[in-house]
Each structure stands twice: as structure tokens, then as C-alpha cells.
Amino acid sequence: MAKSHKKFTTALNHAKTRQACLNAYWKHKKEHENLLKKHLKEELAEVNKKKAKIPYR
């Protein structure tokens, strides 16, 4: 995550136009969403694994 933010900050600092600023943001946002989706998927798998071991009542 820190690497992603560093790339975003660098791109933002190098941006010379308004459009370049927005492009840096959109690229970062997409990367951020993909990381979050992956992370949530891993956590859900962990929850389901734990849940499977607990019997129904």
C-alpha cells in the first residue's frame, strides 16, 4: 500500500497540468480498489474457513 501511495505522490508532484493531476488520481484510485478487493477476498476466505469448523446449533 505504501508503494502505491508513494507512486501517486510522485506522479502528483511531477504533474504540470490539471489533467495530469486527475490522471494520477484515477490511476491511484483504480490500483487502490484492486488492492482492497483482493484484501477483502482474502479476509472473507479466512472467515469462511473458520466458520466451516464451527458446527450448526
Secondary structure, DSSP 8 states (H G I E B T S, - for coil): -HHHHHHHHHHHHH--SHHHHHHHHHHHHHHHHHHHHHHHHHHHHHHHHHHHHS---
